[in-house]
Amino acid sequence: MKRAAKRDGLPDGAQEPEGGRGRYRASMAATATLALVATGGVVSDNTANPVRHLMALGPQTPSRSPTVVTAAATTTVPPTTTTTVPLPWVVSITPHPGASGVALSQRVTIVLSRSPQPGAPMPTLVPPVAGRWTTDEATLTFVPAGGYEPWATERLVIPARLALPQVASSGAGFVVQGPNILRVEQLLAELKYLPLRFGLTAYQTSLVTEPSTAAAVPSAPQPGEFTWRYPDVPASLTSLWSPDQSNLLTTGAVMQFEAQENMPTDDTAGPQVWKSLTAAVAARRVDPDPYDYLMVNENLPESLVVWRDGREIYKTPVNTGVYGATTQTGTFPVYARFLTTTMKGTDPDGFKYDVPNVPWVAYFNGGDAVHGYWRYSYGYPQSNGCVELPIANAQVVWSMDPLGTLVTVSG
């Protein structure tokens, strides 16, 4: 008996039910599909096409792009908070704004409402002054290194980063006083316009340590001492010296300096004198002339002696004023000089005189002068208050009594 051939893998004797083959193949396809999904295969969902061998499907283009969801990296930034610390305000300023006659070494003090912020700039002075600012909590202090420029008007500028804008935008100024007379004396002594030296020791002048620029010369008195530069200084001269006070030695020295610097001899150490004085110190420009001092003795026979740099170098007979027109005793600086001049006046007896071409004249006290005059003799009172010398002698003395030379009349 001939066996019936198997079809499509049905068991022997099995009959395919109606519609069975389709269901069987569908069942197999479903099983295969699950297997491919599990292994990452590609499945076509196009049921209109006949089912083919899965390996023959080839690459498939999906009908829509897959949606890929990526979790974005999220960083949480805390909110930024900016705190502005308010600027302090100025409580007080010393010296008081607008002050005048401020001391040369005066400290500047600024008191703030609280301590300045770290890194805040310090105030400045205009014109600039050498010195240093220090801070002690809310107090700022400036100490000038060598003193302010005499008679200067200083403007205090407070930076905007240091104090409130309404305060910082305005400058507080003050006016400095003139130099201390002691400092003027120190510089005059260094420049040899005084018969004294000034220095840290008796034999050393401070001129060698002074700055070489005029602006840097300290205006405040410096440490040191005064000593006489010469031996055998006359007592009438030493008695005139009084450091740190107005005195005739200093007056005469100022006048000599003014004359040497071609300035009016007003015997006052004003701004122009100070400017020239510091310039001379910076340049080491000392007095080129010797220090001369004239002594007139009214004891008979009357005489005049010239003392120079420690010794008497010249002596001459003189005539002083008669009774009723005596020559005033005391010490006076020469304030005017003439090669020749006309002298007019009235003698004690009422006679009016008018004498031209009086030679070698050096006025020292009002109308009194040391000068040459024609007389038959000398050595006793004959003048109308002047100190008269023989003509030739007067010429010699005239070379020894420049402006500012002190003349002492005694006896």
Buried (B, 14 or more C-beta within 10 A) or exposed (E): EEEEEEEEEEEEEEEEEEEEEEEBEEEEBEEBBEEEEEEEEEBBEEEEEEEEEBEEBEEEEEEEEEEEEEEEEEEEEEEEEEEEEEBBEBEEBBBEEEBEEBBBBBEBEBBBEEBBEEEBEBBBBEEEBEBEBEBEEBBBBBEBEBBBBBBBEBBBBBEBEBBBEEBBEEBBBBBBBBBBBBBBBBBBBBBBBBBBBBBEEEEBBBBEEBEEEBBEBBBBBBEBEBBBBBEEBBEBBEEBBEBBEEBBBBBBBBBBBBBBBEBEBEBBBBBBBBBBBBBBBBEEEBBEBEBBBBBBBBEEEBBBBBBBBBEEEBEBBBBBBBEEBBBEEEBBBBBEBBEEBEBEBEEEEEEEEEEEEBBBBBBBBEEBBBBBBEBEEBBBBBBBBBBBBBBEBBBBBBEBBBBBBBBBBEE
